């Protein structure tokens, strides 16, 4: 049987030709699923970051209702946009996922404090976090190595 480093991979009598970094059809599907999840997360975070840079009435009203000074909105928006840029660059994608996770944690705690509805307000940042980390896990080999979601095969040298 050929290894992943060889020019082709044979699985159940089907041969998949190596294409760039990805070595088989499953990897291509995983990569595209990760890209789609990541794109959804980026669009949501981009929208949130951009509206914080403006003085739109809903932003001002929500900051006041949640007990935050309106002056923080601009700085939070800038930090969110910087995080998005880091998330989109392959070398800094993990750092780019860690930073918005902190914001999403605060965005989860705040509606709990003001007794907002659970599924629409309290858990929504968690949904975005799942998109951020799920997308990155599907598209980044380094993260899958660091946090494997399945049991390594017997005889492998993975840490148990």
DAKARA-V912799 format. One record per run of one state. SS is the DSSP state (2 for helix, 1 for strand, 0 for the rest). FROM is the first residue (numbers start at 1). LEN is the number of residues. If there is no record, write none. Layout:
ss:SS from:FROM len:LEN
ss:SS from:FROM len:LEN
This chain:
ss:0 from:1 len:7
ss:1 from:8 len:4
ss:0 from:12 len:2
ss:1 from:14 len:4
ss:0 from:18 len:1
ss:1 from:19 len:1
ss:0 from:20 len:2
ss:1 from:22 len:1
ss:0 from:23 len:2
ss:2 from:25 len:29
ss:0 from:54 len:3
ss:2 from:57 len:10
ss:0 from:67 len:5
ss:2 from:72 len:17
ss:0 from:89 len:1
ss:2 from:90 len:24
ss:0 from:114 len:4
ss:2 from:118 len:5
ss:0 from:123 len:1
ss:2 from:124 len:16
ss:0 from:140 len:1
ss:2 from:141 len:6
ss:0 from:147 len:14
